[in-house]
């Protein structure tokens, strides 16, 4: 995510990654930011923006943020999913958890894809997407 602030309509998107500490760990959940992931083989793209691992449900979410300068947000989403496909498979093998990539891509003009709400609804927490 470039910069700390970007305005989207009347709402302000504050750099979410900056607010999360490097690694937050509890007994049931690990949240890491900009952390390299070790797998059984070498993977070039092994450092997503946020890694959310829930031990209780045996799930892992790789969350990628981007403010896109262009308007082709769907192409960026697809690129992020394909970029982390090898890492997803490596995590599933190494950690034995279900893993998915969640791309949160917003265009510079505030444009979002049709599937943006579907992706963001997978992220736990209280928020509202309009």
Residue pairs with C-beta under 8 A, 6 or more apart in sequence:
1 15
1 16
1 17
1 49
1 65
1 66
1 67
2 67
3 15
3 67
4 14
4 15
4 18
5 12
5 13
5 14
5 15
6 12
6 13
6 67
6 106
6 108
7 13
8 106
8 110
9 110
13 67
13 106
16 50
16 65
17 33
17 34
17 49
17 50
17 65
20 31
20 33
20 50
21 33
22 32
22 33
22 34
22 35
23 30
23 31
23 32
23 33
23 35
24 30
24 31
24 32
25 31
27 55
28 54
28 55
28 56
29 52
29 53
29 54
29 55
29 56
30 51
30 52
30 53
30 55
31 50
31 51
31 52
31 53
32 50
32 51
32 53
33 49
33 50
33 51
34 47
34 49
35 47
35 51
36 46
36 47
37 43
37 46
37 47
37 48
37 51
37 87
37 90
37 91
38 46
38 94
39 46
39 87
39 90
39 91
39 93
39 94
40 90
40 93
40 94
41 90
43 86
43 87
43 90
45 83
45 84
45 86
45 87
46 87
46 90
48 62
48 63
48 64
48 84
48 87
48 101
49 63
49 64
49 65
50 61
50 62
50 63
50 65
51 60
51 61
51 62
51 63
52 60
52 61
52 63
52 123
52 124
53 59
53 60
53 61
53 95
53 97
54 60
58 96
58 97
58 98
59 97
59 98
59 99
59 100
60 91
60 95
60 97
60 98
60 99
60 100
61 99
61 100
61 101
61 102
61 122
61 123
62 84
62 87
62 88
62 91
62 99
62 100
62 101
62 102
63 102
63 104
63 123
64 80
64 84
64 101
64 102
64 103
64 104
64 105
65 104
65 105
66 76
66 80
66 103
66 104
66 105
66 106
67 106
67 107
67 108
68 76
68 105
68 106
68 107
68 108
69 108
70 76
70 107
70 108
71 107
71 109
71 111
73 105
73 106
73 107
73 111
73 112
73 113
73 116
74 113
74 115
76 103
76 105
77 103
77 105
77 113
77 115
77 119
80 101
80 103
80 105
81 101
81 103
84 101
85 101
88 99
88 100
88 101
91 97
91 99
92 98
92 99
100 122
102 119
102 120
102 122
102 123
103 119
104 116
104 119
104 120
104 123
105 112
105 113
105 116
106 112
106 116
116 129
117 129
120 127
120 129
121 129
